C-alpha cells in the first residue's frame, strides 16, 4: 500500500503537575492480524513532544497502530512511582484510514488516570 502525505505526532501532558511530560519513552508498533512490528522508539522533549514526527510526512500508510507510553518511569523520576503503580505503561491502539491527513495522538496523564483523543 502506498504512503500518503500525512504524518503522526504526539504530545504528553502531565495533568498531575500541570506541565509537559519530558523524557517519556514512546514506542510505535504497526499491527496486523498476525504481527506486531516495532517501528520506532522516541523520547519526549521539554515541550512533551517528540523532536520530529513519529511517522514522517510521506511515510504514513493505512493500518492499525499502537503507541506505547512508558509514563510510569516518568512519574518515578518525580518520586511518585510506587512498587506497583496504578498507571505504568499506557498502550493506545488506533487506526489510520486517511494517509494524507495529520494524525495527532496526545496523552493526558497522571499517576492515577489517563485520556487521549484525536488531536490536530
C-alpha positions in Angstrom: 0.0 0.0 0.0 1.3 3.4 -0.9 2.2 6.0 1.7 0.3 9.3 1.8 1.4 12.8 2.6 0.1 12.6 6.2 2.2 12.1 9.4 1.8 11.1 13.0 2.7 13.2 16.1 2.0 13.0 19.9 2.1 15.3 22.9 2.2 14.2 26.5 0.8 16.4 29.3 1.4 15.7 33.0 -2.0 16.7 34.4 -1.0 16.0 38.0 1.7 18.7 37.9 0.3 20.9 35.1 3.3 20.7 32.7 4.5 18.9 29.6 5.9 15.4 30.3 9.6 15.5 29.4 11.7 12.3 28.9 8.9 9.8 28.3 9.8 6.9 26.1 7.3 6.3 23.3 7.3 3.2 21.1 5.3 2.8 17.9 4.1 -0.5 16.5 2.2 -1.5 13.4 -0.3 -4.3 13.9 -1.7 -6.9 11.5 -3.8 -9.9 12.2 -0.6 -11.9 13.0 2.2 -9.5 13.7 3.2 -6.6 16.0 6.1 -4.8 14.3 8.1 -2.3 16.2 8.7 0.8 14.0 10.4 3.4 16.2 11.2 4.4 19.8 11.4 8.1 20.7 11.6 10.2 23.9 9.6 13.4 24.5 11.4 16.8 24.8 10.8 19.7 27.2 7.6 20.5 25.5 6.3 16.9 25.9 6.6 16.3 22.2 9.0 14.3 20.1 11.6 16.3 18.2 10.2 15.0 14.9 7.0 13.3 13.8 6.7 9.7 14.9 5.9 8.8 11.3 7.3 11.4 8.9 5.4 13.1 6.3 5.1 10.9 3.2 5.5 7.6 5.2 2.1 7.2 6.7 0.1 4.2 5.5 -3.3 2.9 6.2 -3.4 0.4 9.0 -3.7 -0.3 12.8 -1.0 1.1 15.1 -0.2 1.2 18.7 1.6 3.9 20.7 3.1 2.6 24.0 3.9 5.4 26.5 6.2 4.5 29.4 4.6 7.1 31.7 5.3 5.2 34.9 9.0 5.8 34.5 8.3 9.5 34.1 6.4 9.7 37.3 9.1 7.6 39.1 11.5 10.4 38.3 9.3 12.7 40.4 9.3 10.1 43.2 5.7 9.3 42.5 6.0 5.7 41.3 5.2 3.1 43.9 6.4 -0.6 43.7 3.2 -1.5 41.8 2.0 1.7 40.1 -1.7 2.1 39.1 -0.7 3.6 35.7 2.6 2.4 34.3 2.7 1.6 30.6 -0.1 3.1 28.5 -0.9 1.4 25.1 -3.1 3.3 22.7 -4.3 1.4 19.7 -5.7 3.4 16.8 -6.4 3.2 13.1 -5.1 5.2 10.2 -7.7 5.5 7.5 -6.6 8.6 5.6 -2.9 8.5 4.9 -2.9 12.1 3.6 -4.0 13.5 7.0 -2.1 14.6 10.1 -2.9 12.2 12.9 -2.1 13.6 16.4 -2.5 11.3 19.4 -2.0 13.3 22.6 -1.8 11.7 26.1 -3.0 13.4 29.2 -1.7 11.5 32.2 -1.3 11.4 36.0 -0.2 8.6 38.2 -3.9 7.5 38.5 -5.6 8.3 35.2 -5.0 9.0 31.5 -7.0 10.1 28.5 -6.5 10.6 24.8 -8.3 11.9 21.7 -7.5 12.6 18.1 -5.9 16.0 18.2 -4.9 18.4 15.5 
